[in-house]
Amino acid sequence: MPPSWPGSCPSPPPIVNLHLLKNRSLAAGALFSLVIGVGLYATTYLPPVFLQGMRGYTACEMGMLRLPATPLATGAASFIAGSYGQSR
């Protein structure tokens, strides 16, 4: 059997064809999804890590601190979604 050289085998096709992003609507949707994902990550993960690591809060204190924000955010999202759905 002859030795194989690095790079001589063809690479497998990519999972996502990046030529799809030539469609401006799809590219804008992908960018918007990325921004939303980063925002959700930043508001869900980073404050507990910061407050527990830098400020010395316990996990229970952190949960109690974030507890009032949950119904407020859910209510605001429901209101926005409801008003958007009725306008269509």
MOPAC internal coordinates of N, CA, C and O (Angstrom, degrees):
PM7 1SCF
backbone

  N    0.0000 0     0.00 0     0.00 0    0    0    0
  C    1.4491 1     0.00 0     0.00 0    1    0    0
  C    1.5242 1   109.26 1     0.00 0    2    1    0
  O    1.2310 1   119.66 1   -48.32 1    3    2    1
  N    1.3093 1   118.25 1   131.68 1    3    2    1
  C    1.4718 1   119.36 1  -179.68 1    5    3    2
  C    1.5256 1   110.09 1   -73.81 1    6    5    3
  O    1.2310 1   120.61 1   -29.90 1    7    6    5
  N    1.3310 1   116.43 1   150.10 1    7    6    5
  C    1.4777 1   118.73 1   178.41 1    9    7    6
  C    1.5300 1   110.71 1   -67.20 1   10    9    7
  O    1.2310 1   121.27 1   -33.29 1   11   10    9
  N    1.3071 1   115.18 1   146.71 1   11   10    9
  C    1.4713 1   118.37 1   178.12 1   13   11   10
  C    1.5175 1   109.15 1   -96.70 1   14   13   11
  O    1.2310 1   121.15 1   -40.85 1   15   14   13
  N    1.2834 1   115.41 1   139.15 1   15   14   13
  C    1.4632 1   121.48 1   179.83 1   17   15   14
  C    1.5109 1   109.35 1   -93.14 1   18   17   15
  O    1.2310 1   120.37 1   -35.56 1   19   18   17
  N    1.3323 1   116.90 1   144.44 1   19   18   17
  C    1.4736 1   118.30 1   176.31 1   21   19   18
  C    1.5230 1   110.61 1   -59.76 1   22   21   19
  O    1.2310 1   121.14 1   -47.81 1   23   22   21
  N    1.2914 1   115.42 1   132.19 1   23   22   21
  C    1.4614 1   120.06 1   179.17 1   25   23   22
  C    1.5050 1   113.61 1    86.50 1   26   25   23
  O    1.2310 1   119.68 1   178.37 1   27   26   25
  N    1.3281 1   118.22 1    -1.63 1   27   26   25
  C    1.4571 1   118.75 1  -178.53 1   29   27   26
  C    1.5244 1   111.85 1   -80.07 1   30   29   27
  O    1.2310 1   120.14 1   155.48 1   31   30   29
  N    1.3245 1   117.33 1   -24.52 1   31   30   29
  C    1.4616 1   120.68 1   177.74 1   33   31   30
  C    1.5285 1   108.89 1   -83.40 1   34   33   31
  O    1.2310 1   121.00 1   -41.68 1   35   34   33
  N    1.3026 1   115.68 1   138.32 1   35   34   33
  C    1.4705 1   116.56 1   178.57 1   37   35   34
  C    1.5282 1   110.66 1   -67.20 1   38   37   35
  O    1.2310 1   121.21 1   -37.17 1   39   38   37
  N    1.2993 1   115.30 1   142.83 1   39   38   37
  C    1.4657 1   119.40 1   179.15 1   41   39   38
  C    1.5268 1   109.40 1   -78.06 1   42   41   39
  O    1.2310 1   120.33 1   -26.71 1   43   42   41
  N    1.3156 1   116.98 1   153.29 1   43   42   41
  C    1.4655 1   119.06 1   179.12 1   45   43   42
  C    1.5297 1   110.19 1   -67.71 1   46   45   43
  O    1.2310 1   120.29 1   -24.62 1   47   46   45
  N    1.3030 1   117.05 1   155.38 1   47   46   45
  C    1.4719 1   118.88 1   179.78 1   49   47   46
  C    1.5338 1   110.05 1   -65.33 1   50   49   47
  O    1.2310 1   120.19 1   -29.32 1   51   50   49
  N    1.3130 1   117.25 1   150.68 1   51   50   49
  C    1.4677 1   119.48 1  -179.88 1   53   51   50
  C    1.5281 1   111.33 1   -66.49 1   54   53   51
  O    1.2310 1   121.02 1   -24.67 1   55   54   53
  N    1.3260 1   115.66 1   155.33 1   55   54   53
  C    1.4632 1   120.55 1  -179.56 1   57   55   54
  C    1.5287 1   109.89 1   -69.08 1   58   57   55
  O    1.2310 1   120.76 1   137.62 1   59   58   57
  N    1.3244 1   116.15 1   -42.38 1   59   58   57
  C    1.4658 1   121.36 1   179.73 1   61   59   58
  C    1.5217 1   108.00 1  -116.86 1   62   61   59
  O    1.2310 1   120.70 1   -53.56 1   63   62   61
  N    1.2964 1   116.27 1   126.44 1   63   62   61
  C    1.4534 1   121.14 1   178.01 1   65   63   62
  C    1.5332 1   108.59 1   -77.39 1   66   65   63
  O    1.2310 1   120.31 1   -66.36 1   67   66   65
  N    1.3169 1   117.02 1   113.64 1   67   66   65
  C    1.4631 1   120.75 1  -176.12 1   69   67   66
  C    1.5227 1   113.07 1   -70.80 1   70   69   67
  O    1.2310 1   120.00 1   167.71 1   71   70   69
  N    1.3146 1   117.61 1   -12.29 1   71   70   69
  C    1.4673 1   119.88 1   175.70 1   73   71   70
  C    1.5284 1   111.21 1   -67.11 1   74   73   71
  O    1.2310 1   120.47 1   163.06 1   75   74   73
  N    1.3338 1   116.71 1   -16.94 1   75   74   73
  C    1.4657 1   119.66 1   176.44 1   77   75   74
  C    1.5235 1   111.64 1   -63.61 1   78   77   75
  O    1.2310 1   120.42 1   154.21 1   79   78   77
  N    1.3298 1   116.80 1   -25.79 1   79   78   77
  C    1.4620 1   120.04 1  -177.49 1   81   79   78
  C    1.5285 1   112.87 1   -75.57 1   82   81   79
  O    1.2310 1   120.34 1   179.61 1   83   82   81
  N    1.3273 1   116.96 1    -0.39 1   83   82   81
  C    1.4685 1   119.43 1   172.45 1   85   83   82
  C    1.5242 1   110.64 1   -68.93 1   86   85   83
  O    1.2310 1   120.86 1   155.58 1   87   86   85
  N    1.3313 1   115.97 1   -24.42 1   87   86   85
  C    1.4635 1   121.11 1   174.58 1   89   87   86
  C    1.5301 1   107.02 1   -72.63 1   90   89   87
  O    1.2310 1   120.04 1   -62.71 1   91   90   89
  N    1.3197 1   117.54 1   117.29 1   91   90   89
  C    1.4595 1   121.16 1  -173.52 1   93   91   90
  C    1.5222 1   113.02 1   -64.91 1   94   93   91
  O    1.2310 1   120.09 1   144.81 1   95   94   93
  N    1.3121 1   117.44 1   -35.19 1   95   94   93
  C    1.4606 1   120.40 1   178.90 1   97   95   94
  C    1.5237 1   110.59 1   -65.82 1   98   97   95
  O    1.2310 1   120.36 1   136.23 1   99   98   97
  N    1.3092 1   116.92 1   -43.77 1   99   98   97
  C    1.4532 1   121.04 1   179.14 1  101   99   98
  C    1.5263 1   111.08 1   -66.52 1  102  101   99
  O    1.2310 1   120.47 1   139.87 1  103  102  101
  N    1.3239 1   116.71 1   -40.13 1  103  102  101
  C    1.4645 1   120.37 1   178.54 1  105  103  102
  C    1.5287 1   110.76 1   -65.12 1  106  105  103
  O    1.2310 1   120.20 1   138.94 1  107  106  105
  N    1.3245 1   117.23 1   -41.06 1  107  106  105
  C    1.4665 1   120.12 1   178.52 1  109  107  106
  C    1.5259 1   110.66 1   -65.99 1  110  109  107
  O    1.2310 1   120.00 1   139.64 1  111  110  109
  N    1.3152 1   117.60 1   -40.36 1  111  110  109
  C    1.4608 1   120.90 1   177.31 1  113  111  110
  C    1.5162 1   111.96 1   -63.87 1  114  113  111
  O    1.2310 1   120.37 1   139.36 1  115  114  113
  N    1.3317 1   116.90 1   -40.64 1  115  114  113
  C    1.4600 1   120.57 1   178.65 1  117  115  114
  C    1.5300 1   110.58 1   -66.04 1  118  117  115
  O    1.2310 1   120.27 1   139.28 1  119  118  117
  N    1.3137 1   117.08 1   -40.72 1  119  118  117
  C    1.4629 1   120.68 1   178.24 1  121  119  118
  C    1.5273 1   111.12 1   -66.07 1  122  121  119
  O    1.2310 1   120.47 1   137.92 1  123  122  121
  N    1.3189 1   116.70 1   -42.08 1  123  122  121
  C    1.4591 1   120.92 1   177.93 1  125  123  122
  C    1.5288 1   110.77 1   -62.54 1  126  125  123
  O    1.2310 1   120.29 1   138.03 1  127  126  125
  N    1.3145 1   117.06 1   -41.97 1  127  126  125
  C    1.4683 1   120.94 1   177.76 1  129  127  126
  C    1.5183 1   111.13 1   -63.48 1  130  129  127
  O    1.2310 1   120.34 1   142.13 1  131  130  129
  N    1.3199 1   116.96 1   -37.87 1  131  130  129
  C    1.4656 1   120.73 1   177.12 1  133  131  130
  C    1.5169 1   110.88 1   -63.98 1  134  133  131
  O    1.2310 1   120.10 1   135.64 1  135  134  133
  N    1.3220 1   117.41 1   -44.36 1  135  134  133
  C    1.4689 1   121.30 1   179.89 1  137  135  134
  C    1.5212 1   110.74 1   -63.89 1  138  137  135
  O    1.2310 1   120.10 1   136.45 1  139  138  137
  N    1.3314 1   117.41 1   -43.55 1  139  138  137
  C    1.4638 1   121.06 1   178.11 1  141  139  138
  C    1.5269 1   110.32 1   -62.99 1  142  141  139
  O    1.2310 1   119.93 1   137.12 1  143  142  141
  N    1.3103 1   117.73 1   -42.88 1  143  142  141
  C    1.4571 1   121.47 1   179.14 1  145  143  142
  C    1.5184 1   112.64 1   -62.23 1  146  145  143
  O    1.2310 1   120.47 1   137.12 1  147  146  145
  N    1.3223 1   116.70 1   -42.88 1  147  146  145
  C    1.4667 1   120.29 1   177.56 1  149  147  146
  C    1.5199 1   110.52 1   -64.71 1  150  149  147
  O    1.2310 1   120.62 1   139.79 1  151  150  149
  N    1.3222 1   116.42 1   -40.21 1  151  150  149
  C    1.4674 1   119.76 1   178.79 1  153  151  150
  C    1.5168 1   112.26 1   -65.02 1  154  153  151
  O    1.2310 1   120.09 1   137.87 1  155  154  153
  N    1.3295 1   117.43 1   -42.13 1  155  154  153
  C    1.4618 1   120.51 1   177.77 1  157  155  154
  C    1.5195 1   111.07 1   -64.86 1  158  157  155
  O    1.2310 1   120.45 1   138.94 1  159  158  157
  N    1.3206 1   116.74 1   -41.06 1  159  158  157
  C    1.4600 1   120.88 1   178.57 1  161  159  158
  C    1.5285 1   109.98 1   -63.31 1  162  161  159
  O    1.2310 1   120.68 1   135.70 1  163  162  161
  N    1.3157 1   116.30 1   -44.30 1  163  162  161
  C    1.4629 1   120.17 1  -176.80 1  165  163  162
  C    1.5202 1   111.99 1   -66.44 1  166  165  163
  O    1.2310 1   119.76 1   143.75 1  167  166  165
  N    1.3092 1   118.07 1   -36.25 1  167  166  165
  C    1.4651 1   119.51 1  -177.20 1  169  167  166
  C    1.5241 1   113.20 1   -87.90 1  170  169  167
  O    1.2310 1   119.74 1   163.25 1  171  170  169
  N    1.3317 1   118.10 1   -16.75 1  171  170  169
  C    1.4599 1   120.45 1  -178.83 1  173  171  170
  C    1.5249 1   112.15 1   -97.98 1  174  173  171
  O    1.2310 1   120.02 1   138.62 1  175  174  173
  N    1.2931 1   117.58 1   -41.38 1  175  174  173
  C    1.4559 1   121.13 1  -171.64 1  177  175  174
  C    1.5290 1   113.18 1   -96.19 1  178  177  175
  O    1.2310 1   119.79 1   135.83 1  179  178  177
  N    1.2958 1   118.01 1   -44.17 1  179  178  177
  C    1.4533 1   120.23 1  -170.91 1  181  179  178
  C    1.5295 1   115.84 1   -70.80 1  182  181  179
  O    1.2310 1   117.72 1   139.33 1  183  182  181
  N    1.3308 1   121.94 1   -40.67 1  183  182  181
  C    1.4694 1   118.85 1   178.85 1  185  183  182
  C    1.5258 1   114.51 1   -59.97 1  186  185  183
  O    1.2310 1   118.68 1   135.73 1  187  186  185
  N    1.3379 1   120.11 1   -44.27 1  187  186  185
  C    1.4640 1   117.53 1   176.70 1  189  187  186
  C    1.5275 1   113.23 1   -62.38 1  190  189  187
  O    1.2310 1   120.44 1   140.63 1  191  190  189
  N    1.3168 1   116.76 1   -39.37 1  191  190  189
  C    1.4613 1   119.58 1   179.36 1  193  191  190
  C    1.5240 1   110.13 1   -63.58 1  194  193  191
  O    1.2310 1   120.21 1   136.13 1  195  194  193
  N    1.3236 1   117.20 1   -43.87 1  195  194  193
  C    1.4520 1   120.86 1   179.58 1  197  195  194
  C    1.5215 1   111.37 1   -64.85 1  198  197  195
  O    1.2310 1   120.44 1   130.79 1  199  198  197
  N    1.3404 1   116.76 1   -49.21 1  199  198  197
  C    1.4566 1   119.78 1  -175.56 1  201  199  198
  C    1.5277 1   112.44 1   -68.71 1  202  201  199
  O    1.2310 1   120.01 1   146.36 1  203  202  201
  N    1.3128 1   117.59 1   -33.64 1  203  202  201
  C    1.4522 1   119.28 1   178.55 1  205  203  202
  C    1.5241 1   111.58 1   -77.73 1  206  205  203
  O    1.2310 1   120.49 1   140.16 1  207  206  205
  N    1.3087 1   116.68 1   -39.84 1  207  206  205
  C    1.4587 1   120.11 1  -177.27 1  209  207  206
  C    1.5130 1   113.88 1   -79.12 1  210  209  207
  O    1.2310 1   120.10 1   134.69 1  211  210  209
  N    1.3225 1   117.41 1   -45.31 1  211  210  209
  C    1.4632 1   120.98 1  -173.34 1  213  211  210
  C    1.5269 1   112.91 1   -93.35 1  214  213  211
  O    1.2310 1   120.58 1   143.97 1  215  214  213
  N    1.3033 1   116.50 1   -36.03 1  215  214  213
  C    1.4630 1   119.56 1  -176.32 1  217  215  214
  C    1.5216 1   113.66 1   -97.46 1  218  217  215
  O    1.2310 1   120.02 1   169.81 1  219  218  217
  N    1.3290 1   117.56 1   -10.19 1  219  218  217
  C    1.4486 1   121.45 1   175.72 1  221  219  218
  C    1.5166 1   115.62 1    80.16 1  222  221  219
  O    1.2310 1   119.69 1  -160.01 1  223  222  221
  N    1.3319 1   118.20 1    19.99 1  223  222  221
  C    1.4646 1   120.69 1   177.53 1  225  223  222
  C    1.5247 1   109.13 1   -70.69 1  226  225  223
  O    1.2310 1   120.51 1   -31.54 1  227  226  225
  N    1.3173 1   116.63 1   148.46 1  227  226  225
  C    1.4615 1   120.35 1   172.10 1  229  227  226
  C    1.5307 1   108.34 1   -83.77 1  230  229  227
  O    1.2310 1   120.98 1   -10.37 1  231  230  229
  N    1.3281 1   115.74 1   169.63 1  231  230  229
  C    1.4633 1   119.86 1   179.19 1  233  231  230
  C    1.5203 1   110.75 1   -64.19 1  234  233  231
  O    1.2310 1   120.19 1   143.19 1  235  234  233
  N    1.3296 1   117.25 1   -36.81 1  235  234  233
  C    1.4694 1   120.55 1   179.03 1  237  235  234
  C    1.5327 1   110.90 1   -66.85 1  238  237  235
  O    1.2310 1   120.36 1   137.01 1  239  238  237
  N    1.3150 1   116.92 1   -42.99 1  239  238  237
  C    1.4656 1   120.27 1   177.70 1  241  239  238
  C    1.5195 1   111.02 1   -63.25 1  242  241  239
  O    1.2310 1   120.73 1   141.95 1  243  242  241
  N    1.2979 1   116.21 1   -38.05 1  243  242  241
  C    1.4628 1   119.82 1   179.45 1  245  243  242
  C    1.5221 1   110.62 1   -66.38 1  246  245  243
  O    1.2310 1   120.20 1   139.33 1  247  246  245
  N    1.3281 1   117.23 1   -40.67 1  247  246  245
  C    1.4573 1   120.56 1   177.04 1  249  247  246
  C    1.5143 1   112.19 1   -63.60 1  250  249  247
  O    1.2310 1   120.39 1   138.29 1  251  250  249
  N    1.3194 1   116.86 1   -41.71 1  251  250  249
  C    1.4682 1   120.65 1   178.96 1  253  251  250
  C    1.5272 1   111.01 1   -67.80 1  254  253  251
  O    1.2310 1   120.38 1   147.34 1  255  254  253
  N    1.3171 1   116.88 1   -32.66 1  255  254  253
  C    1.4610 1   120.89 1   179.10 1  257  255  254
  C    1.5257 1   111.11 1   -69.03 1  258  257  255
  O    1.2310 1   120.29 1   141.71 1  259  258  257
  N    1.3226 1   117.05 1   -38.29 1  259  258  257
  C    1.4661 1   121.10 1  -177.41 1  261  259  258
  C    1.5228 1   113.27 1   -87.80 1  262  261  259
  O    1.2310 1   119.87 1   168.82 1  263  262  261
  N    1.3097 1   117.86 1   -11.18 1  263  262  261
  C    1.4623 1   121.47 1  -176.51 1  265  263  262
  C    1.5298 1   113.69 1   -59.04 1  266  265  263
  O    1.2310 1   118.01 1   136.49 1  267  266  265
  N    1.3348 1   121.40 1   -43.51 1  267  266  265
  C    1.4743 1   119.36 1  -179.92 1  269  267  266
  C    1.5263 1   113.89 1   -65.65 1  270  269  267
  O    1.2310 1   119.98 1   155.47 1  271  270  269
  N    1.3085 1   117.64 1   -24.53 1  271  270  269
  C    1.4636 1   119.75 1  -177.35 1  273  271  270
  C    1.5231 1   112.35 1   -73.48 1  274  273  271
  O    1.2310 1   119.69 1   154.80 1  275  274  273
  N    1.3153 1   118.19 1   -25.20 1  275  274  273
  C    1.4651 1   120.91 1  -175.35 1  277  275  274
  C    1.5282 1   112.60 1   -64.18 1  278  277  275
  O    1.2310 1   118.59 1   126.57 1  279  278  277
  N    1.3382 1   120.30 1   -53.43 1  279  278  277
  C    1.4659 1   118.13 1   179.34 1  281  279  278
  C    1.5227 1   112.78 1   -67.00 1  282  281  279
  O    1.2310 1   120.23 1   148.41 1  283  282  281
  N    1.3179 1   117.16 1   -31.59 1  283  282  281
  C    1.4654 1   119.36 1   178.01 1  285  283  282
  C    1.5228 1   110.97 1   -65.23 1  286  285  283
  O    1.2310 1   120.55 1   134.86 1  287  286  285
  N    1.3193 1   116.55 1   -45.14 1  287  286  285
  C    1.4648 1   119.81 1   179.76 1  289  287  286
  C    1.5251 1   111.13 1   -66.87 1  290  289  287
  O    1.2310 1   120.41 1   140.15 1  291  290  289
  N    1.3125 1   116.82 1   -39.85 1  291  290  289
  C    1.4670 1   120.35 1   178.46 1  293  291  290
  C    1.5208 1   110.97 1   -64.77 1  294  293  291
  O    1.2310 1   120.45 1   137.11 1  295  294  293
  N    1.3265 1   116.75 1   -42.89 1  295  294  293
  C    1.4610 1   120.46 1   178.01 1  297  295  294
  C    1.5171 1   112.34 1   -63.74 1  298  297  295
  O    1.2310 1   120.48 1   137.54 1  299  298  297
  N    1.3320 1   116.69 1   -42.46 1  299  298  297
  C    1.4649 1   120.09 1   179.34 1  301  299  298
  C    1.5265 1   110.83 1   -65.28 1  302  301  299
  O    1.2310 1   120.48 1   137.64 1  303  302  301
  N    1.3301 1   116.69 1   -42.36 1  303  302  301
  C    1.4690 1   119.79 1   179.59 1  305  303  302
  C    1.5237 1   110.71 1   -65.77 1  306  305  303
  O    1.2310 1   119.97 1   141.38 1  307  306  305
  N    1.3296 1   117.65 1   -38.62 1  307  306  305
  C    1.4620 1   120.46 1   177.99 1  309  307  306
  C    1.5175 1   111.62 1   -64.91 1  310  309  307
  O    1.2310 1   120.73 1   138.74 1  311  310  309
  N    1.3259 1   116.22 1   -41.26 1  311  310  309
  C    1.4647 1   120.33 1   178.65 1  313  311  310
  C    1.5229 1   110.88 1   -63.39 1  314  313  311
  O    1.2310 1   120.29 1   134.35 1  315  314  313
  N    1.3187 1   117.06 1   -45.65 1  315  314  313
  C    1.4598 1   120.80 1  -178.95 1  317  315  314
  C    1.5214 1   110.08 1   -65.24 1  318  317  315
  O    1.2310 1   120.23 1   136.15 1  319  318  317
  N    1.3367 1   117.16 1   -43.85 1  319  318  317
  C    1.4677 1   120.34 1  -179.64 1  321  319  318
  C    1.5201 1   110.63 1   -65.64 1  322  321  319
  O    1.2310 1   120.25 1   140.68 1  323  322  321
  N    1.3295 1   117.12 1   -39.32 1  323  322  321
  C    1.4572 1   120.64 1   179.28 1  325  323  322
  C    1.5123 1   112.69 1   -66.29 1  326  325  323
  O    1.2310 1   120.48 1   138.33 1  327  326  325
  N    1.3234 1   116.69 1   -41.67 1  327  326  325
  C    1.4666 1   119.10 1   179.77 1  329  327  326
  C    1.5294 1   110.58 1   -71.36 1  330  329  327
  O    1.2310 1   119.85 1   148.26 1  331  330  329
  N    1.3111 1   117.88 1   -31.74 1  331  330  329
  C    1.4598 1   120.04 1   177.32 1  333  331  330
  C    1.5274 1   110.45 1   -69.94 1  334  333  331
  O    1.2310 1   120.61 1   140.07 1  335  334  333
  N    1.3237 1   116.45 1   -39.93 1  335  334  333
  C    1.4599 1   120.16 1  -178.52 1  337  335  334
  C    1.5233 1   112.09 1   -67.98 1  338  337  335
  O    1.2310 1   119.61 1   146.42 1  339  338  337
  N    1.3332 1   118.35 1   -33.58 1  339  338  337
  C    1.4578 1   120.82 1  -179.20 1  341  339  338
  C    1.5313 1   112.15 1   -75.85 1  342  341  339
  O    1.2310 1   120.15 1   153.73 1  343  342  341
  N    1.3163 1   117.32 1   -26.27 1  343  342  341
  C    1.4684 1   119.27 1  -177.50 1  345  343  342
  C    1.5182 1   112.12 1   -75.98 1  346  345  343
  O    1.2310 1   119.78 1   164.50 1  347  346  345
  N    1.2916 1   118.02 1   -15.50 1  347  346  345
  C    1.4734 1   120.93 1  -177.47 1  349  347  346
  C    1.4612 1   110.44 1   -87.14 1  350  349  347
  O    1.2310 1   120.10 1   180.00 1  351  350  349

